[in-house]
């Protein structure tokens, strides 16, 4: 029996209503918890951008030291990403998330003891190493529950956690820093690290008892629901058997893979610049009250969430990727370049920064629709991992470069302008190197 016949038999065995009910049940059970975990993950990664507004003076750090420390997180992240996923396949998701979340929560809380730049660098590296397996681990975990045809939607829901963390992180972080300053002799930024690190520890423990490693272990699924999921995944597995081989080796022979690495590097530099420098940029506009900085940061990240939806929707409706990416790159470059000319007007400056955030988040989503169009089914996993690892260097370069230039010139705007131009160059490289019919293909 070929794959099409097996698919027909699957649909005859189970009604479409019960299939949809089963996957709706999976989504409602798993996704809210995983999204909350991702929100906490992103908060612990990026809350340094708010803590910076206080500890720079308290500890005497330079902007270059901050930028390097912010970037070193991604060095640890990239180095330990693959080993963590390999280990997860051996011990299961529950134990993996327990280990990862407790470790990153403890390290994030321990940031309160940092006194020197060297200690800062070491702790940021360790935080990245501890958190490294979380995002790819969850992406792998979803493949145990959802077939590819449904995985795009649930992955999209999961990734919205980053924007949500940005929206709520500003007000929460600045409130802690302002209202808990000097409580029990601790600075506000020390309380920030402690209080935002604890939820990760609690969620790690909950994950161990709340999640199941695979559908067969889920007591909250009926036997028929388990059969639906296992049959659906088995059908997909059989469809992917043909052509299997050394996926990464074959992916490395594809010249477009290296175009993807360049593109991802360039997309990431502006994406991370907003994530790690938005509070500093807003304060440089003349907003001195930390609570106001937090609220305005929420506006910026809310725009990022809106951009994720609008740009992604427009790209999907038109089945066009390259020009959308170029448009996003152009908008980011123009907005970053103009920030210095409108810095005297807080409403105009926030508007420009918000538009840049919308374009950056939207461009990030559009970019990830492109590699899936030039990688074959059995080279996607290795190819995407290669793009993520090498292109991810941009996540280190971005905050490091901006911090160094701000220390050297006293202004943050030159660094942002350079990153905007780099993003646009990456989009143009994608436009020139990836044929239109390839980039427009459905993932």
Secondary structure, DSSP 4 states (H G I P E B T S, - for coil): --HHHHHHHHHHHS-HHHHHHHHHHHHHHHHHHHHHHHHHHHHHHHTHHHHHHHHHHHHT--HHHHHHHHHHHHHHHHHHHHHHHHHHHHH-HHHHHHHHHHHHHHHHHHGGG--SHHHHHHHHHHHHHHHHHHHHHHHHHHTTTS-HHHHHHHHHHHHHHHHHHHHHHHHHHHHHHHHSTTGGG--HHHHHHHHHHHHHHHHHHHHHHH--SSGGG-TTS-HHHHHHHHHHHHHHHHHHHTT-S-HHHHHHT-HHHHHHHHHHHHHHHHHHHHHHHHHHHHHHTT---HHHHHHHHHHHHHHHHHHHHHHHHHHHHHT--HHHHHHHHHHHHHHHHHHHHHTT-HHHHHHHHHHHHHHHHHHHHHHHHHHHHHS-GGGHHHHHHHHHHHHTHHHHHHHHHHHHHHHHHS-SHHHHHHHHHHHHHHHHHHHHHS-HHHHTS--
